[in-house]
Amino acid sequence: MPERVVVVNPHQKSPASDFSIALLNEFVLLGLRDLVLCPGARSQALALAAAELERAGGIRLHVRTDERSAGFLALGLALETGRPALVVVTSGTAVANLHPAVLEAHHAGVPMILLTADRPTELRGIRSNQTTVQPGIFGVATRLCLDVPAPVGEPDETGIAAALARQTTDAATGVFTAAPGPVQVNLAFREPLSAALPAGLPPVAPVASVAPVASTGGPTMLLAPGPRTIVVAGDGAGTEAEELAHVGGWPLLAEVSSGARFGPNLVVHYRELLGAVDLGGEVERVIVFGHPTLSREIPALIERHGVETIVIAPTGLEWYNPGHAVRAFTRSIGADASCAAAARTPAGRQWLGRWVMTSRALTDAAADEGRVPIDRRGITRAELAVLRAPLTRALLVDAVWRASWPHDRLVLGASRLIREADKRVPGKKITVLANRGLAGIDGTIATALGVALASQAEPEPRSVGVTRVLMGDLTFLHDVGSLLLAPGEPRPRLQVIVGVDGGGSIFDGLEVARTAPAEAMERVLYTPRNVDLRALAAAYGWDYEAAATRADLERALTAAPTGPVILEVPLVR
C-alpha cells in the first residue's frame, strides 16, 4: 500500500481545500486514476487539488469546458478500464448537464463518481445565484447520492473525507449490490473557497486497479440438453456467451458490440434465419446474455408462445424481459456434463449445422455480388470501376471491420451504421464498444475519446493500435463540442469516421417512412445539415481526411494516425 499523500496547510485558510485534498488523495489510494474536470468557482478547491495531484503523478487529469462532454468522457474511460472515473463540476446547470451521461451509465451499469460542488445550507432556497436543488437531481439513476455539509475545519474532517471516498467507490463499483453505476457526492463549500497549496508534493506511488465486481446473485444455474436452444449475446455480453454456446453445441446469435461475435457457432445472418419456419420457427429455448437492442426479431422470438427464455446478467438492477415473457433469471449459468455429449449426437450436430451453414451461405452470396475477378493482365476495368465507385454503408462497415484488430478499439455510434454492421460483419475477436444502455446518439465522440485515452495511457497501454469510432453525420454533429481538447493533454490515436448520408437515414427502416409525407420526413425526421467538416476540423485543431471511393477509404483506414483525425465518408443515400 503506498504512503498516504498528506498536504499540510498550517494556516488553515480554507477547510474546502483541506477536505478536497484528503478526498481526492483517498481516491488515488483506492486505485482511481482518471479525473475529468470542468472549471467553476464553487468547485475550485477540488480543481486545484486535482492539478496538484496531477503534478505529483497521482491522477490523469482531463479538463473539459462542457459538462455534458465531460460526463461521456468519464463514461468512455470507465468502459475501457472497468473502474470509475471522477467527474468534478461546479454548481447549477453544470450539474444538470451531466444527466445524459448519468442515464447511460445507469442503464449500462458503468461506474462513475460525480463530485458536484454546491452552496452551503444557508444559501439554499433563497434564490442564491447558481443554486438549485442538486441532491437527488439524477433521481433513481444513481446508486448512491450523498449531500455532504460544508467542512468547517474540524480535526476529523480529513478522516471523514477518506471514509467518503471509500463508501462512494464501493457503491459505484457495485461491491454490495452487484450493480455498478453512477454515484453523486454533492459537496457544499463555504468561502474561502480555496487557499494556496504548498509546493513540493511528493510523487504518488502507482496503485492497483479497482478489482472488477463479482456476481453476488447466488448459485450457478445448470442447463440440461433437450430443447432446441439458441444463445443470444446482446451488448456487453462478453466471452461467456460464446463459451456456453460452444459447450452446448448451440447456435450463437451475437450482436456486433456483444464481445462474443466470434467462434465456430456464430450465426451472422440471424435476422433472416429467425424468420425462417424451419430454423427460427423451431426454437424452443433462448439463453440471453447482455442487452440485445439491434433487432426486433430477438424480442419477438422471446415473446412467442412456447419459447422458454433464460436471462443471465452477472450485475445490474434491471432484467431484460421483453413482453414480461422471460421464464427465469440468473446471475450465473453453465451447462451440465450431458450437454457436451448431446452436442455430439446427430441431432445436436444437425441443429447447429443448419444454422451455421445457412448463415455462411448467405454471407457468401452477399460477397459474390460485389466480387469482381481480376484477369491475368492484372486489374480489370470492372475492378477499377469498383474501386472508384461511390461508397455505401455496407462497404464502409466492411472496410472498418477489416481494418480493426485485437490491438485496436472500435466504438460504434447509435446510427444506422451499427445496424448495418450487425447484419453483415463476420466473426472477429476484437474489442467493440457502444453506448447501448439507452442507445442514444449523445456523447459518442466524448465516449470514444475516453476509450482511446484510457486504452493508450502509459506506461503499459492496453492498446497499441488505434481507436476508431464509426457514426453518422447527425451523431457526429450532436457531439461536435467534444472535439475541443485541452492544450498540453495527450492527443490519442483516434479516427472519427463520419458516414455522411444527409442525416436521419435510420428512419428509413421504420414504419413512418411508409406513411409520412416526403416533405415532412425530410423536415422533421431526416433533419439534414450541411456542415463543412474540413473547416470544422481545422477550427478544433484536428487532422482531416476525406474518402469518396473504396480505394480512398482503404488507404485512410490502413494509415497509422499519430493523433485525432476526422475521416469524412460521403455515402450513397
Secondary structure as GFF3:
##gff-version 3
##sequence-region A 1 573
A	DSSP	alpha_helix	15	29	.	.	.	ID=ss1
A	DSSP	beta_strand	34	37	.	.	.	ID=ss2
A	DSSP	alpha_helix	44	55	.	.	.	ID=ss3
A	DSSP	beta_strand	60	63	.	.	.	ID=ss4
A	DSSP	alpha_helix	67	81	.	.	.	ID=ss5
A	DSSP	beta_strand	85	89	.	.	.	ID=ss6
A	DSSP	alpha_helix	93	96	.	.	.	ID=ss7
A	DSSP	alpha_helix	99	108	.	.	.	ID=ss8
A	DSSP	beta_strand	112	118	.	.	.	ID=ss9
A	DSSP	three_ten_helix	121	123	.	.	.	ID=ss10
A	DSSP	three_ten_helix	139	141	.	.	.	ID=ss11
A	DSSP	beta_strand	144	148	.	.	.	ID=ss12
A	DSSP	alpha_helix	157	173	.	.	.	ID=ss13
A	DSSP	beta_strand	182	188	.	.	.	ID=ss14
A	DSSP	beta_strand	221	223	.	.	.	ID=ss15
A	DSSP	beta_strand	229	233	.	.	.	ID=ss16
A	DSSP	alpha_helix	239	248	.	.	.	ID=ss17
A	DSSP	beta_strand	252	254	.	.	.	ID=ss18
A	DSSP	alpha_helix	270	274	.	.	.	ID=ss19
A	DSSP	three_ten_helix	280	282	.	.	.	ID=ss20
A	DSSP	beta_strand	285	289	.	.	.	ID=ss21
A	DSSP	alpha_helix	297	303	.	.	.	ID=ss22
A	DSSP	beta_strand	308	312	.	.	.	ID=ss23
A	DSSP	three_ten_helix	322	324	.	.	.	ID=ss24
A	DSSP	beta_strand	328	330	.	.	.	ID=ss25
A	DSSP	beta_strand	333	335	.	.	.	ID=ss26
A	DSSP	alpha_helix	337	343	.	.	.	ID=ss27
A	DSSP	alpha_helix	346	370	.	.	.	ID=ss28
A	DSSP	alpha_helix	381	388	.	.	.	ID=ss29
A	DSSP	alpha_helix	393	403	.	.	.	ID=ss30
A	DSSP	beta_strand	409	412	.	.	.	ID=ss31
A	DSSP	alpha_helix	416	424	.	.	.	ID=ss32
A	DSSP	beta_strand	432	433	.	.	.	ID=ss33
A	DSSP	alpha_helix	444	455	.	.	.	ID=ss34
A	DSSP	beta_strand	467	472	.	.	.	ID=ss35
A	DSSP	alpha_helix	473	478	.	.	.	ID=ss36
A	DSSP	three_ten_helix	480	483	.	.	.	ID=ss37
A	DSSP	beta_strand	494	500	.	.	.	ID=ss38
A	DSSP	three_ten_helix	505	509	.	.	.	ID=ss39
A	DSSP	alpha_helix	512	515	.	.	.	ID=ss40
A	DSSP	alpha_helix	518	521	.	.	.	ID=ss41
A	DSSP	pi_helix	522	526	.	.	.	ID=ss42
A	DSSP	alpha_helix	533	540	.	.	.	ID=ss43
A	DSSP	beta_strand	543	546	.	.	.	ID=ss44
A	DSSP	alpha_helix	550	558	.	.	.	ID=ss45
A	DSSP	beta_strand	564	570	.	.	.	ID=ss46
###
